[in-house]
Amino acid sequence: MNIRKSLEPHSTTNLCQIWLVIGWIVCATPILGCAVGNNLPGPASPTAIEQMLMGQAVESSLSAWEATQFPIDTGTALYLQTSGIPQYQAFIKHHVAKWLGEKGYRIVETPSEASYSVTILVETLGVEQAVSFLGMPPVQSVLLPFALPELTLFKAQYQTGYARFRLDVFKTKTGQFVHSTPWQHGDSYYYHFTVLFFIPFHTTSLSDPP
């Protein structure tokens, strides 16, 4: 009898510890199992942040150019046209026209007015997206008439803008090839973070983010 009484508290303690471990595993499994990182497809049309990322990626690539990479005399009339990625041709053409105008070149509307025709060859212009998440994603319950909300310990949404293009220069009257600039590339980023369920902050290369 004395032996059994001495063992009962010890057995009860072990049983409590076992249930605590089981409970911790059950609670921690859905949380620890949700740490992921993957690329996401972009929306059908660029968001405001994505438009700014692309614009500043183009400006970043242009700012790295040296005068010797475009050996056409300033003041020369240029006619611009674009090739590649149809949905963004007008977008990048405007940025390049602005940059050339600031350098002293005249941008004209028709080839007959220009001494040179400049083709903007766009290899890439867009935004890559990815997300990392640690927490419990929203769950649709079959027992409750409502979904359980997302519980976020840490969430990071990464958006990176890329631009890569070059300028090919031809004589307007003869079509003779004159010069190709080196490939120019630039990037920009906007990273948004959420920690401990509702605390947001971000870091970005954008000069004036929304």
C-alpha positions as YAML, in Angstrom:
chain: A
units: angstrom
residues:
- id: 1
  name: MET
  ca: [0.00, 0.00, 0.00]
- id: 2
  name: ASN
  ca: [2.76, 2.42, 0.83]
- id: 3
  name: ILE
  ca: [4.57, 1.60, -2.40]
- id: 4
  name: ARG
  ca: [1.45, 2.26, -4.49]
- id: 5
  name: LYS
  ca: [0.84, 5.59, -2.77]
- id: 6
  name: SER
  ca: [4.40, 6.67, -3.40]
- id: 7
  name: LEU
  ca: [4.11, 5.88, -7.11]
- id: 8
  name: GLU
  ca: [0.73, 7.55, -7.76]
- id: 9
  name: PRO
  ca: [2.00, 11.20, -7.68]
- id: 10
  name: HIS
  ca: [4.89, 10.27, -9.95]
- id: 11
  name: SER
  ca: [2.57, 8.56, -12.46]
- id: 12
  name: THR
  ca: [0.21, 11.54, -12.43]
- id: 13
  name: THR
  ca: [3.10, 13.92, -13.11]
- id: 14
  name: ASN
  ca: [4.32, 11.83, -16.04]
- id: 15
  name: LEU
  ca: [0.81, 11.70, -17.49]
- id: 16
  name: CYS
  ca: [0.48, 15.48, -17.30]
- id: 17
  name: GLN
  ca: [3.84, 15.92, -19.00]
- id: 18
  name: ILE
  ca: [2.83, 13.57, -21.80]
- id: 19
  name: TRP
  ca: [-0.41, 15.46, -22.42]
- id: 20
  name: LEU
  ca: [1.46, 18.77, -22.39]
- id: 21
  name: VAL
  ca: [3.90, 17.49, -25.02]
- id: 22
  name: ILE
  ca: [1.05, 16.16, -27.18]
- id: 23
  name: GLY
  ca: [-0.82, 19.45, -26.88]
- id: 24
  name: TRP
  ca: [2.27, 21.44, -27.81]
- id: 25
  name: ILE
  ca: [2.89, 19.29, -30.88]
- id: 26
  name: VAL
  ca: [-0.73, 19.61, -32.02]
- id: 27
  name: CYS
  ca: [-0.64, 23.39, -31.64]
- id: 28
  name: ALA
  ca: [2.81, 23.89, -33.12]
- id: 29
  name: THR
  ca: [2.46, 21.61, -36.15]
- id: 30
  name: PRO
  ca: [0.13, 23.84, -38.20]
- id: 31
  name: ILE
  ca: [2.24, 26.89, -37.36]
- id: 32
  name: LEU
  ca: [5.71, 25.51, -38.00]
- id: 33
  name: GLY
  ca: [4.50, 23.72, -41.08]
- id: 34
  name: CYS
  ca: [3.56, 26.96, -42.82]
- id: 35
  name: ALA
  ca: [6.97, 28.53, -43.28]
- id: 36
  name: VAL
  ca: [7.14, 28.76, -47.08]
- id: 37
  name: GLY
  ca: [8.78, 30.82, -49.78]
- id: 38
  name: ASN
  ca: [7.55, 30.82, -53.36]
- id: 39
  name: ASN
  ca: [7.16, 32.98, -56.42]
- id: 40
  name: LEU
  ca: [3.71, 34.35, -57.10]
- id: 41
  name: PRO
  ca: [2.09, 35.30, -60.40]
- id: 42
  name: GLY
  ca: [1.42, 39.00, -60.83]
- id: 43
  name: PRO
  ca: [-2.06, 40.50, -61.12]
- id: 44
  name: ALA
  ca: [-3.73, 41.02, -64.51]
- id: 45
  name: SER
  ca: [-2.71, 44.69, -64.56]
- id: 46
  name: PRO
  ca: [0.16, 46.37, -62.67]
- id: 47
  name: THR
  ca: [-0.63, 47.85, -59.27]
- id: 48
  name: ALA
  ca: [0.52, 51.34, -58.32]
- id: 49
  name: ILE
  ca: [3.59, 49.95, -56.55]
- id: 50
  name: GLU
  ca: [4.44, 47.72, -59.52]
- id: 51
  name: GLN
  ca: [4.23, 50.66, -61.92]
- id: 52
  name: MET
  ca: [6.59, 52.64, -59.69]
- id: 53
  name: LEU
  ca: [8.97, 49.68, -59.41]
- id: 54
  name: MET
  ca: [9.17, 49.33, -63.19]
- id: 55
  name: GLY
  ca: [9.58, 53.07, -63.71]
- id: 56
  name: GLN
  ca: [12.39, 53.38, -61.19]
- id: 57
  name: ALA
  ca: [14.09, 50.24, -62.54]
- id: 58
  name: VAL
  ca: [14.20, 51.96, -65.95]
- id: 59
  name: GLU
  ca: [15.47, 55.20, -64.40]
- id: 60
  name: SER
  ca: [18.09, 53.26, -62.45]
- id: 61
  name: SER
  ca: [19.42, 51.71, -65.66]
- id: 62
  name: LEU
  ca: [19.48, 55.07, -67.45]
- id: 63
  name: SER
  ca: [21.31, 56.79, -64.59]
- id: 64
  name: ALA
  ca: [24.18, 54.32, -64.99]
- id: 65
  name: TRP
  ca: [24.80, 55.29, -68.61]
- id: 66
  name: GLU
  ca: [27.87, 57.27, -69.59]
- id: 67
  name: ALA
  ca: [27.96, 59.89, -72.35]
- id: 68
  name: THR
  ca: [30.40, 57.79, -74.39]
- id: 69
  name: GLN
  ca: [27.81, 55.01, -74.63]
- id: 70
  name: PHE
  ca: [25.60, 57.20, -76.86]
- id: 71
  name: PRO
  ca: [28.02, 58.98, -79.24]
- id: 72
  name: ILE
  ca: [25.48, 61.21, -81.02]
- id: 73
  name: ASP
  ca: [25.93, 64.98, -80.86]
- id: 74
  name: THR
  ca: [23.57, 66.72, -78.46]
- id: 75
  name: GLY
  ca: [20.91, 68.80, -80.17]
- id: 76
  name: THR
  ca: [20.41, 66.12, -82.83]
- id: 77
  name: ALA
  ca: [16.81, 65.28, -83.77]
- id: 78
  name: LEU
  ca: [15.92, 61.68, -82.86]
- id: 79
  name: TYR
  ca: [12.93, 59.53, -83.73]
- id: 80
  name: LEU
  ca: [12.17, 56.82, -81.15]
- id: 81
  name: GLN
  ca: [10.54, 53.44, -81.65]
- id: 82
  name: THR
  ca: [10.37, 50.36, -79.45]
- id: 83
  name: SER
  ca: [10.66, 46.62, -79.91]
- id: 84
  name: GLY
  ca: [9.67, 43.86, -77.47]
- id: 85
  name: ILE
  ca: [7.04, 43.49, -74.70]
- id: 86
  name: PRO
  ca: [4.16, 45.31, -76.47]
- id: 87
  name: GLN
  ca: [2.19, 46.23, -73.34]
- id: 88
  name: TYR
  ca: [5.06, 48.33, -71.95]
- id: 89
  name: GLN
  ca: [6.44, 49.90, -75.13]
- id: 90
  name: ALA
  ca: [4.84, 53.33, -74.61]
- id: 91
  name: PHE
  ca: [5.84, 53.23, -70.93]
- id: 92
  name: ILE
  ca: [9.55, 52.71, -71.52]
- id: 93
  name: LYS
  ca: [9.57, 54.96, -74.60]
- id: 94
  name: HIS
  ca: [8.40, 57.88, -72.47]
- id: 95
  name: HIS
  ca: [11.14, 57.31, -69.87]
- id: 96
  name: VAL
  ca: [13.87, 57.08, -72.51]
- id: 97
  name: ALA
  ca: [12.53, 60.16, -74.34]
- id: 98
  name: LYS
  ca: [12.61, 62.13, -71.09]
- id: 99
  name: TRP
  ca: [16.17, 61.02, -70.38]
- id: 100
  name: LEU
  ca: [17.39, 61.89, -73.89]
- id: 101
  name: GLY
  ca: [15.62, 65.25, -73.70]
- id: 102
  name: GLU
  ca: [17.42, 66.04, -70.45]
- id: 103
  name: LYS
  ca: [20.71, 65.22, -72.20]
- id: 104
  name: GLY
  ca: [19.99, 67.83, -74.87]
- id: 105
  name: TYR
  ca: [18.54, 65.73, -77.71]
- id: 106
  name: ARG
  ca: [15.41, 66.70, -79.63]
- id: 107
  name: ILE
  ca: [12.70, 64.04, -79.83]
- id: 108
  name: VAL
  ca: [10.51, 64.34, -82.94]
- id: 109
  name: GLU
  ca: [7.23, 62.68, -83.89]
- id: 110
  name: THR
  ca: [8.00, 61.53, -87.46]
- id: 111
  name: PRO
  ca: [11.09, 59.91, -89.03]
- id: 112
  name: SER
  ca: [11.24, 62.60, -91.73]
- id: 113
  name: GLU
  ca: [12.08, 65.20, -89.07]
- id: 114
  name: ALA
  ca: [14.91, 63.17, -87.54]
- id: 115
  name: SER
  ca: [18.55, 62.66, -88.40]
- id: 116
  name: TYR
  ca: [18.63, 59.33, -86.59]
- id: 117
  name: SER
  ca: [16.11, 56.64, -85.72]
- id: 118
  name: VAL
  ca: [16.59, 55.03, -82.30]
- id: 119
  name: THR
  ca: [15.09, 51.61, -81.59]
- id: 120
  name: ILE
  ca: [14.63, 50.80, -77.90]
- id: 121
  name: LEU
  ca: [15.10, 47.03, -77.72]
- id: 122
  name: VAL
  ca: [13.43, 45.85, -74.50]
- id: 123
  name: GLU
  ca: [14.58, 42.47, -73.23]
- id: 124
  name: THR
  ca: [12.75, 42.57, -69.92]
- id: 125
  name: LEU
  ca: [10.58, 44.94, -67.92]
- id: 126
  name: GLY
  ca: [8.45, 43.63, -65.08]
- id: 127
  name: VAL
  ca: [8.07, 42.78, -61.40]
- id: 128
  name: GLU
  ca: [8.92, 39.50, -59.67]
- id: 129
  name: GLN
  ca: [6.88, 38.62, -56.58]
- id: 130
  name: ALA
  ca: [7.43, 36.15, -53.75]
- id: 131
  name: VAL
  ca: [6.12, 35.56, -50.24]
- id: 132
  name: SER
  ca: [7.44, 33.94, -47.05]
- id: 133
  name: PHE
  ca: [4.98, 33.04, -44.32]
- id: 134
  name: LEU
  ca: [5.22, 31.66, -40.78]
- id: 135
  name: GLY
  ca: [1.94, 31.11, -39.01]
- id: 136
  name: MET
  ca: [-1.42, 29.47, -39.57]
- id: 137
  name: PRO
  ca: [-3.16, 30.23, -42.88]
- id: 138
  name: PRO
  ca: [-6.91, 30.91, -42.97]
- id: 139
  name: VAL
  ca: [-8.91, 27.71, -42.49]
- id: 140
  name: GLN
  ca: [-12.42, 27.00, -43.72]
- id: 141
  name: SER
  ca: [-14.13, 24.99, -40.99]
- id: 142
  name: VAL
  ca: [-16.71, 22.32, -41.82]
- id: 143
  name: LEU
  ca: [-18.16, 22.56, -38.32]
- id: 144
  name: LEU
  ca: [-18.33, 26.34, -37.93]
- id: 145
  name: PRO
  ca: [-20.27, 28.68, -40.25]
- id: 146
  name: PHE
  ca: [-17.23, 30.95, -40.66]
- id: 147
  name: ALA
  ca: [-13.57, 30.64, -41.62]
- id: 148
  name: LEU
  ca: [-10.78, 30.92, -39.09]
- id: 149
  name: PRO
  ca: [-8.64, 34.00, -39.90]
- id: 150
  name: GLU
  ca: [-4.97, 33.95, -40.80]
- id: 151
  name: LEU
  ca: [-2.70, 33.99, -37.75]
- id: 152
  name: THR
  ca: [0.61, 35.56, -38.77]
- id: 153
  name: LEU
  ca: [3.78, 35.28, -36.74]
- id: 154
  name: PHE
  ca: [5.87, 36.51, -39.67]
- id: 155
  name: LYS
  ca: [4.98, 37.31, -43.27]
- id: 156
  name: ALA
  ca: [7.17, 38.89, -45.94]
- id: 157
  name: GLN
  ca: [5.96, 39.96, -49.38]
- id: 158
  name: TYR
  ca: [8.78, 40.66, -51.83]
- id: 159
  name: GLN
  ca: [8.36, 42.71, -55.01]
- id: 160
  name: THR
  ca: [11.37, 43.39, -57.23]
- id: 161
  name: GLY
  ca: [11.29, 45.40, -60.45]
- id: 162
  name: TYR
  ca: [13.68, 44.61, -63.31]
- id: 163
  name: ALA
  ca: [14.50, 46.44, -66.54]
- id: 164
  name: ARG
  ca: [17.00, 45.50, -69.25]
- id: 165
  name: PHE
  ca: [17.23, 47.16, -72.67]
- id: 166
  name: ARG
  ca: [19.56, 48.82, -75.19]
- id: 167
  name: LEU
  ca: [19.35, 51.52, -77.87]
- id: 168
  name: ASP
  ca: [20.09, 50.76, -81.54]
- id: 169
  name: VAL
  ca: [20.80, 53.84, -83.68]
- id: 170
  name: PHE
  ca: [20.25, 54.06, -87.46]
- id: 171
  name: LYS
  ca: [20.50, 56.88, -90.00]
- id: 172
  name: THR
  ca: [16.97, 57.87, -90.91]
- id: 173
  name: LYS
  ca: [17.53, 58.56, -94.61]
- id: 174
  name: THR
  ca: [19.63, 55.52, -95.49]
- id: 175
  name: GLY
  ca: [18.78, 53.03, -92.72]
- id: 176
  name: GLN
  ca: [22.49, 52.55, -92.12]
- id: 177
  name: PHE
  ca: [23.36, 51.09, -88.73]
- id: 178
  name: VAL
  ca: [25.36, 53.53, -86.60]
- id: 179
  name: HIS
  ca: [25.68, 52.29, -83.03]
- id: 180
  name: SER
  ca: [24.31, 49.98, -80.33]
- id: 181
  name: THR
  ca: [24.60, 50.89, -76.68]
- id: 182
  name: PRO
  ca: [25.60, 48.19, -74.17]
- id: 183
  name: TRP
  ca: [22.76, 46.36, -72.47]
- id: 184
  name: GLN
  ca: [21.63, 48.44, -69.54]
- id: 185
  name: HIS
  ca: [19.82, 46.97, -66.56]
- id: 186
  name: GLY
  ca: [18.40, 48.30, -63.33]
- id: 187
  name: ASP
  ca: [16.27, 47.08, -60.47]
- id: 188
  name: SER
  ca: [14.13, 48.34, -57.61]
- id: 189
  name: TYR
  ca: [12.39, 46.69, -54.67]
- id: 190
  name: TYR
  ca: [9.53, 46.97, -52.22]
- id: 191
  name: TYR
  ca: [9.40, 44.51, -49.29]
- id: 192
  name: HIS
  ca: [6.41, 44.49, -46.94]
- id: 193
  name: PHE
  ca: [6.54, 42.67, -43.60]
- id: 194
  name: THR
  ca: [3.98, 41.73, -40.95]
- id: 195
  name: VAL
  ca: [5.05, 40.38, -37.53]
- id: 196
  name: LEU
  ca: [3.10, 39.23, -34.49]
- id: 197
  name: PHE
  ca: [-0.31, 39.20, -36.23]
- id: 198
  name: PHE
  ca: [-0.78, 42.90, -37.01]
- id: 199
  name: ILE
  ca: [2.49, 44.91, -36.85]
- id: 200
  name: PRO
  ca: [3.40, 46.04, -40.42]
- id: 201
  name: PHE
  ca: [6.50, 47.74, -41.79]
- id: 202
  name: HIS
  ca: [8.28, 47.95, -45.14]
- id: 203
  name: THR
  ca: [11.61, 48.68, -46.77]
- id: 204
  name: THR
  ca: [12.00, 49.94, -50.33]
- id: 205
  name: SER
  ca: [14.24, 51.60, -52.87]
- id: 206
  name: LEU
  ca: [11.33, 53.72, -54.15]
- id: 207
  name: SER
  ca: [11.92, 57.42, -53.64]
- id: 208
  name: ASP
  ca: [8.27, 58.16, -52.81]
- id: 209
  name: PRO
  ca: [6.35, 54.92, -52.06]
- id: 210
  name: PRO
  ca: [2.54, 54.99, -51.68]
...
